[in-house]
Amino acid sequence: MDSISVNRFRDNLKTFVEQVVSNHTPLKVTRRAGEAFVVMSADDWEREQETLYVLQNTSLMQQISDSLDTHNKTTGYKPTDEQLNEITGL
């Protein structure tokens, strides 16, 4: 993650905001007399929140683990050709 001073961020606010939004890379802004802060796009923040929710939800993590096990053992759900055509729209 790139890091810049709060003064440089303030002086070039529009440029840095465009960079954060278009490149989907957060930017750490440091202050002399206080804590640093991070600037990131709203879309990226929402994705981070969704990821944290899944990682903290033991039920969802168990479902993912079970699904991975059945996938690795090739014992998972196998749709018929008709079902595949319906899913893919062919």
Buried (B, 14 or more C-beta within 10 A) or exposed (E): EEEBEBEEBEEEEEEBBEBBBEEEBBBBBBEEEEEEEEBBBEEBEEEEEEEEEEEEEEEEEEEEEEEEEEEEEEEEEEEEEEEEEEEEEE
